[in-house]
Amino acid sequence: MAAQPPEWVKDAVFYQIFPDRFAKSLAVPKPDNLEPWASPPTTYGFKGGDLIGVAEHLDYLEALGVTAIYFNPIFQSTANHRYHTHDFFLVDPILGGNEAFRELLDAAHARGLRIVIDGVFNHASRGFYYFNHLLENGPASPFIDWFFVLDKWPINAYDLTRPPGYAAWWGLHALPKFNTNTPAVREYLWRVAEFWIRFGADGWRLDVPNEINDDAFWRTFRTRVKTENPDAYIVGEIWHEAGRWLQGDMFDGVMNYLFTRAIVGFVVGANAEPHLLQGIGYGPVPVLDAAEFAHQVEVLLTLYPPEITMTQLNLLGSHDTPRILSIANQDVSAVRLAALLLMTFPGAPCIYYGDEIGMLGGKDPGNRSAFPWQSEAAWNHALLDEFKYLIAVRREYPALRRGEFKILYAQDPLFAFARRLANQTLIVAVNVGRRRQPLPLPVTDRLGLPEGTRLHNLLAPRDRPYEVVGGQIATLALGPRAGAVLVVDAG
């Protein structure tokens, strides 16, 4: 089957929001026992963020330049992360309920912003009606086949000194795994998927979809979703090579953690905080020189069909990883270089809320702090401006979103590549070293740029234009921990 992901994703810049921690509104009633907004996050505490709070900050997101929001789970749950779903048809009342989601969708869509929501279909919670039915009625429950009961009755759901009496995600008592072999379970989950797309959501991010090891389930899931909205984006949380799911009959893309690992290994490298590197996928992130990074990039860009490569969700971090600035030992130059690569590579870039202002945080729960709206003086405004400008450059030049990709140079500490589309050519180069470095780029042989071609650097627009002399860009050099985006002058 030919891959046909939504066209809009190729042009999108995503922003990931952890709903409890982004913004809260006075318009949404709150329970009393909330943690102070600015206090360090805890495993069980709630800050009280809500969806109306997000709607009230759409000006900020629009000014940043994002065009789509990916939300961590929003459905009713007793966990602050809401991966313990109680009711898949109700938005959590602390977030404002279904009415708040309706208001947010309408406000976002009026601005041209898309909304992708998190679907946790592998497991539910102990408070989920059908599982609670088991706890109350034991083997007499008519929903006994909705889960994998393993133990004698009554099943153990709360004694953490003993294993749960049922299959559970990573053996966690709070997360009973669905038995998706049961037709009623399959139909229930497909109806959930349809309902929220019909409600107005623009796609699904699927939590641990590889743990529903059933291609027929996901093929039908895609059919049901795409019947409601052919432009809906389906993106899976798969941390490794995902070709099985990206043939055009299941997902449109995956969270591209392979990209994350490569970027961190090259841009941050040996300067990384060692214990935090364990938090990006399986095993430690290797330090990469330019040649090794180039090899990994070439592999990544040939894993999937070109149309699918353009709709991968590229990211520098998420709620499941330490924050990029913390990994980089607070080296802002590393984040700037990583952001440059994020915004110029094939695939849809995704910013984890607050990374653009330099928020810090290690592993969960430290990576889930509340956005400091009341402390703008503490923001890294220079970094924020850099993100805004890079997003604007990406949106201005179609070659950065849809163009072919060609590596031009990869010798430590320099890496350079070209993006080309029709008559538009851009060259992106980075120097991850600590000294200024000349960069000899063979642009005539590799790109066919004739002698005398003039280029200017979008990251230093006041600099004099460069010129192709002897097959190379004359006098091109990069400062320490710096990058350039060169565009061929029109005419």
Secondary structure, 3 states (H helix, E strand, C coil): CCCCCCHHHHCCCEEEECHHHHCCCCCCCCCCCCCCCCCCCCCCCCCCCCHHHHHCCHHHHHHHCCCEEEECCCEEECCCCCCCEEEEEEECHHHCHHHHHHHHHHHHHHCCCEEEEEECCCECCCCCHHHHHHHHHHHHCCCHHHECECCCCCCCCCCCCCCCCECEHHHCCCCEEECCCCHHHHHHHHHHHHHHHHHCCCEEEECCHHHCCCHHHHHHHHHHHHHHCCCCEEEECCCCCCHHHCCCCCCCEEEEHHHHHHHHHHHHHHHCCHHHHHHCCCCCCCCCCHHHHHHHHHHHCCCCCHHHHCCCEEECCCCCCCCHHHHCCCCHHHHHHHHHHHHHCCCEEEEECCHHHCCCCCCCCHHHCCCCCCCHHHCCHHHHHHHHHHHHHHHHCCHHHHCEEEEEEEECCEEEEEEEECCEEEEEEEECCCCCEECCCEHHHHHCCCCCCEEEECCCCCCCCEEEECCEECCCEECCCEEEEEEECCC
